[in-house]
Structure formats: structure tokens, C-alpha cells
Amino acid sequence: MSPIWIVLSISAYFIFLSIIAWYTSRNSDNDAFFRGSKASPWYIVAYGMIGTSLSGVTFISVPGKVGAAHFAYFQVVLGYLIGYLVVAMVLLPLYYKLNLTSIYTYLQKRFGNITYKTGASFFILSRTLGATLRLYLVINVLQIFLLPAGLGYFTIAALVVLIMILIYTFKGGVKSIIWTDMLQTTFMLLALVTCIWFVKSKLNLSFVSMFSSLHDKGYTEIFMTDWLKGNFFLKQIIGGMFITIAMTGLDQEMMQKNISCKNLGEAQKNMITFSFILLIVNLIFLVLGGVLFLYSEQLHISQFADGKFQLLDATNTYVAANTDDLFPTIALKYLPPFISIIFIIGLISALFPSADGALTALTSSICIDILGINDNKNLDEKQRTNTRLKVHFSMAFVFLLFVIGFKILNQSALIDLLLKIAAYTYGPLLGLFMFGILTKRNIKDNLAPIICLAAPIICFFIDKNADKIIKGFTFGPEMLLWNGLLTFVGLYIISKPTTELSTLDTELDK
């Protein structure tokens, strides 16, 4: 299909998005940017969070994993569901009782200023890496199929995407994102369902025969029983649960949207509703992956040779490829133009919610947690707004640098890499919040950064030497839990019991 139609479609989509952002951000102030003025309808938040949680990594990587891993990723998704329920019942009540704008303020109230800054810094690192990795994947797909090769063209594409995100987020922040995410989730789900329906039709399969074919090929296999492997079902479920607790419940981006709801009850309804919808949507993505592999086998455009995935190139030769390439290859080369346009819009719709929310959340965390603009009585509203805008644009530039860095490193198979990054960077946050909630002990505030740095370093060396300790053993996403537990133990070592009623306890008892 002609690139001009792709460009026109993306432009029309962006204009529509910008109109919604402009309309919803009228008369917005800093409270609207940071907390959506605490007036967001819970059902709108729940629906929009689907797009935020899935991202372009899910859109591309999850279908691609079906070829080799079948539906094993659904084990992690089941863990997600349990984790969301924990967030709804344990963490959300805490945040609402304390009336937090930044959730890391809890660490300040509980432990002290240094621990507070440490936790916020780990979030900034985690979210920056995760968000830019997602951006890289989508922009790289766009370049491979629509743009000339070369770092220069990639950089221009990344710059254009980030400018587009800045345009509709710089003023309204969370208030705008709540509504634009709703639109983007709709387009993403539309693309998902349309692609399944069309490919199923090309295979001349009914829904019943489609699932039969997937089952016959072994694609529907979910539970893995080899405890030594990283995909063992208990590792995956437990890992998924703690990934959700950390990456949603302890993540400013995700919680920023939840605490924008009118009250705790609506925030909990949002979280529980969203969690069950997400379960279904992830299953549909896995079905899409199975259908794509069935279609590729019929067309003879892909194969596994010696365990390596290969795709047919322009010379009708099988060349090494990544499974992430399967969906865009079929959508853009082997399906009609209108399906290609739907795919691109779906991909962009998967990209924007994760990137815009991350940019806004990072801006919020830096402004509130690091710079302390809400606590600085010498700043008026205009000065706070100017600081927030400077940080917002600066973070967009940082995003650009990281995306270019990932391009130079040429990372691939990103769903696994993303979960690995989460295990190392969100582990200290998990340990900090666990220790704060589960104990009444006080820690030596100045030693918290040492513990939070030591835990992931120790986990890294354990992970690298796991096979030497237990032959054939590999860690899965449950490494996040071990990282959190090591942080917990370290904090216990530098802590002492207290009998005094803290300011935090007083606030929680109200």
C-alpha cells in the first residue's frame, strides 16, 4: 500500500485526537494535569486503562510469542488478575485515605525524605526505560515497513511522534489523557477484532473450526509444568501478580488515573472492572497470534528452523527474523490496504496511551517528588505551571534520546525484555511499600538508597548463575518478588521497632 495513505490516515487520527484533547483541557490547571481534578468517571478510566496496560509491545510481541510459547503468556495474565485485586483492596484505600497526588509521598510520610526520593527515582528510571522501549518497538515497525532505513529517518519519526504526544498532553495532562485513552483503546480493540475476523475468513474457518485448528496445532496450550523452566506456571502466575502490584499499584502513571476518580469506591470499581476486561483482551491477542501463524503456514511465509524463526523475504528466501515481525508483515504485505490502515491505526493507538501516560506521570513525579513544587510556598500557580511545562518538554527530549539508544542497541523480542526490566527496577519499590505496610518498624532513612541498589544487583548475579546452582533452572518474572523480598530483608536489617504513633498512623486512623 502507498505510504501516502498511511500518512494521511495517521494525520486524520491525530487531528481527531487533538480536538478531543483541546476540548477536555479547556480551563485546566495543575490539579487537572496531576489528578484530573478528581472528577474522572470510573468507567471511562477503566476502559482507557486497557490501552495504557497493553501498549504496542502487547500489540506486536504477544501474538508473535504464540508460535513458540503457545498460550503460555496467559499464565502471566492470570497473575495480573490476582494482582489487580490486591491493588484494589489494599493499595487504593491507602492512597485515598492519605489524599495523595504522588503515591510516593507515602514513603516520605512513612520513612523520611531520602527514602521518598529513592522510591520516586526508581519509578522515574523504571517508567522511562519501559515507556521508551515501547516507543522504540512501534517506531521501529513503522520504519521497517513504511520509511527508508537509517538512524536519521528513525530519529525524525521518533521526534514527530513525541511532538504529537506533547501537543495533546502539555496542557490537560491526566484530564485529557483519560478521554483520549478511551478513543485510542477503541481503535486498538477495533483493529484487533477486525484482523482476527479477516484472517479467519481468509482461512475459510468458522469460530468453532478456528479454535479447533488452534488446538490441533497445540497453540492453545497454557499451563507449563516443568518447574526448572522460566515459564513454569507457578513462576508465571506469581510473577504476573507481583508485576501488576509493582507496575500498576506502585506506578505513578497507573495510579494517577485511579486517584483521579471521584472517590475510593469508584476507583475500586474501575480497577476490578478493568482487570477482568484485560483478561479477555489478552486472550484475544493470543488468539490473534495463533490465527496469524495458521495463516502464515498456509501462505508458506514463515517457518521455525533449528528453533529459529524465519520469514520469507522479497527474494523468496527464508531469513532470520523476530516473531515480533509476523503481525506487521502479514498486515502490511499480505492483507488488503484497508486492513493495513486499520493495523497502523491500531498500532498507533496502542503506542499513544502508554507513551502519553508515562510522559505525564514522569512529569508529575519529577515536579512533586523531586522538585517539590507543591510544597514550595514561594511558588505561585503560574510559576508551578512554568516549571511543570519545562519538565514535560525536557522529559520528551529524554524519551527521544532513550528511543534512539534502543535503536542503536537494536533490541528485539521486547515483551520478555520489558518484564525483565520490571523485575529489576520495580523490585526496590515493591520492597519499600511491603515493608511500610506490613511492619511498624522505622528504618535508617539515609541507608535506604544502599539497600535499594544492592537488592537488584544481588538478583542480577543470582539470575546469571542460576543454572550453576540448580542445573537447568531459570528464573521467570517471579524475579521481581525475590528482588522485593531482598529489599524487605535489607530494610529490616537497618530498622528498629517503634512504639510512637507517627503522623502517618494518625492520618490513617482518621
HELIX and SHEET records of a PDB file:
HELIX    1   1 PRO A    3  THR A   24  1                                  22    
HELIX    2   2 ASN A   30  ARG A   35  1                                   6    
HELIX    3   3 GLY A   36  LYS A   38  5                                   3    
HELIX    4   4 TRP A   42  ALA A   69  1                                  28    
HELIX    5   5 TYR A   73  VAL A   86  1                                  14    
HELIX    6   6 VAL A   87  LEU A   91  3                                   5    
HELIX    7   7 LEU A   92  LEU A   98  1                                   7    
HELIX    8   8 THR A  105  ARG A  110  1                                   6    
HELIX    9   9 ASN A  113  LEU A  146  1                                  34    
HELIX   10  10 LEU A  151  THR A  169  1                                  19    
HELIX   11  11 VAL A  174  LYS A  202  1                                  29    
HELIX   12  12 PHE A  207  ASP A  216  1                                  10    
HELIX   13  13 PHE A  233  THR A  244  1                                  12    
HELIX   14  14 ILE A  245  GLY A  249  3                                   5    
HELIX   15  15 GLN A  252  ASN A  258  1                                   7    
HELIX   16  16 LEU A  264  LEU A  299  1                                  36    
HELIX   17  17 THR A  323  ASP A  325  5                                   3    
HELIX   18  18 LEU A  326  LYS A  333  1                                   8    
HELIX   19  19 PRO A  337  SER A  365  1                                  29    
HELIX   20  20 ILE A  366  ILE A  370  3                                   5    
HELIX   21  21 GLU A  381  LEU A  409  1                                  29    
HELIX   22  22 LEU A  414  THR A  425  1                                  12    
HELIX   23  23 GLY A  427  LEU A  438  1                                  12    
HELIX   24  24 ASP A  445  LEU A  447  5                                   3    
HELIX   25  25 ALA A  448  LYS A  464  1                                  17    
HELIX   26  26 ALA A  466  ILE A  469  1                                   4    
HELIX   27  27 MET A  479  ILE A  493  1                                  15    
HELIX   28  28 THR A  503  ASP A  509  1                                   7    
SHEET    1   A 3 SER A 302  ALA A 305  0                                        
SHEET    2   A 3 LYS A 308  LEU A 312 -1                                        
SHEET    3   A 3 TYR A 318  ALA A 320 -1                                        
SHEET    1   B 2 ASN A 442  ILE A 443  0                                        
SHEET    2   B 2 SER A 495  LYS A 496 -1                                        
END                                                                             
